[in-house]
């Protein structure tokens, strides 16, 4: 698993990358009340805004961590956005993408580096 400075986690499953937010991000957001997911089959570039999360504290964008195509979204989050707070690294993934270049994953932190990053 890799982590971005924007507090996203990335997990490679075969030829797709699963993307969610970290427990640290979920805690900082507070209670999540709304999630807007990207459309399946959307081509994205690294750092494109692809999701919106609204919590009782603020709205945040989730950025595409890699170039590629959105191949699946977690529709369960639309009905139950609170899952982001309950299980951010498990059931509350946001989308799966087929990366056009998995070597972009090398730019991100491993768990130890991320833990140092958040202090």
Secondary structure per residue as TSV (DSSP state, phi and psi in degrees):
chain	resnum	aa	ss	phi	psi
A	1	X	-	360.0	141.0
A	2	X	E	-120.2	161.7
A	3	X	E	-134.6	143.8
A	4	X	-	-100.4	164.3
A	5	X	T	-69.1	-14.3
A	6	X	T	-89.9	12.4
A	7	X	S	67.5	34.3
A	8	X	E	-99.5	149.0
A	9	X	E	-110.0	150.8
A	10	X	E	-130.9	126.9
A	11	X	E	-126.0	124.8
A	12	X	E	-84.0	126.7
A	13	X	E	-127.3	99.1
A	14	X	T	67.2	-120.2
A	15	X	T	-105.0	15.1
A	16	X	E	-119.9	157.7
A	17	X	E	-116.4	125.4
A	18	X	E	-92.6	136.2
A	19	X	E	-125.6	133.9
A	20	X	E	-148.8	-173.1
A	21	X	E	-109.4	154.5
A	22	X	-	-75.8	164.5
A	23	X	H	-60.6	-37.0
A	24	X	H	-59.4	-46.2
A	25	X	H	-63.9	-43.9
A	26	X	H	-60.5	-40.1
A	27	X	H	-67.0	-41.2
A	28	X	H	-67.0	-34.1
A	29	X	H	-68.9	-33.5
A	30	X	-	83.5	-163.0
A	31	X	S	-65.0	118.1
A	32	X	E	-79.7	129.2
A	33	X	E	-116.3	-12.1
A	34	X	E	-156.5	138.8
A	35	X	E	-133.7	126.9
A	36	X	E	-108.2	120.6
A	37	X	-	-99.3	157.6
A	38	X	-	-74.7	167.0
A	39	X	-	-81.3	140.5
A	40	X	T	-64.5	148.1
A	41	X	T	75.8	7.5
A	42	X	-	-76.9	129.9
A	43	X	E	-82.3	130.4
A	44	X	E	-127.8	155.8
A	45	X	-	-111.5	152.8
A	46	X	T	-51.1	134.0
A	47	X	T	77.9	4.1
A	48	X	-	-66.3	144.6
A	49	X	E	-78.2	121.4
A	50	X	E	-120.3	-21.9
A	51	X	E	-136.4	156.0
A	52	X	E	-124.8	133.3
A	53	X	E	-117.8	130.3
A	54	X	E	-117.0	133.7
A	55	X	E	-123.6	179.4
A	56	X	S	-66.3	-17.8
A	57	X	S	-97.3	-37.7
A	58	X	-	-168.4	171.0
A	59	X	E	-107.4	141.7
A	60	X	E	-134.6	149.9
A	61	X	E	-99.3	144.8
A	62	X	E	-103.8	128.3
A	63	X	E	-97.3	148.2
A	64	X	-	-66.7	122.5
A	65	X	S	-79.6	-14.6
A	66	X	S	-144.6	163.6
A	67	X	S	-76.2	141.8
A	68	X	E	160.6	-155.4
A	69	X	E	-129.3	135.1
A	70	X	E	-72.7	123.3
A	71	X	E	-113.0	-16.0
A	72	X	E	-160.6	145.4
A	73	X	E	-126.5	156.6
A	74	X	-	-92.8	85.1
A	75	X	T	-59.5	-23.8
A	76	X	H	-60.1	-27.0
A	77	X	H	-70.7	-24.6
A	78	X	H	-65.2	-43.7
A	79	X	H	-80.9	-29.9
A	80	X	-	-132.1	70.5
A	81	X	T	-62.5	-22.0
A	82	X	T	-62.9	-16.2
A	83	X	H	-58.5	-28.1
A	84	X	H	-59.7	-36.7
A	85	X	H	-80.4	-32.7
A	86	X	H	-77.9	-40.0
A	87	X	-	-148.1	63.7
A	88	X	T	-61.4	-30.3
A	89	X	T	-100.8	-0.2
A	90	X	T	-111.0	-100.0
A	91	X	T	-70.0	-15.2
A	92	X	T	-97.6	36.8
A	93	X	-	-67.7	154.4
A	94	X	-	-97.5	-50.0
A	95	X	E	-153.7	163.0
A	96	X	E	-117.3	139.5
A	97	X	E	-133.8	147.8
A	98	X	E	-94.3	110.6
A	99	X	E	-76.2	140.6
A	100	X	S	-81.5	-19.4
A	101	X	-	-150.9	95.3
A	102	X	G	-64.5	-14.6
A	103	X	G	-66.1	-16.4
A	104	X	G	-63.1	-20.6
A	105	X	G	-62.9	-25.2
A	106	X	G	-63.4	-19.7
A	107	X	G	-75.1	-11.5
A	108	X	S	-102.5	165.3
A	109	X	B	-84.0	149.0
A	110	X	-	-82.4	178.9
A	111	X	H	-62.3	-41.2
A	112	X	H	-63.2	-43.8
A	113	X	H	-65.3	-39.0
A	114	X	H	-65.1	-42.0
A	115	X	H	-62.1	-37.2
A	116	X	H	-66.5	-38.4
A	117	X	H	-61.7	-41.9
A	118	X	H	-86.0	-9.5
A	119	X	-	74.6	360.0
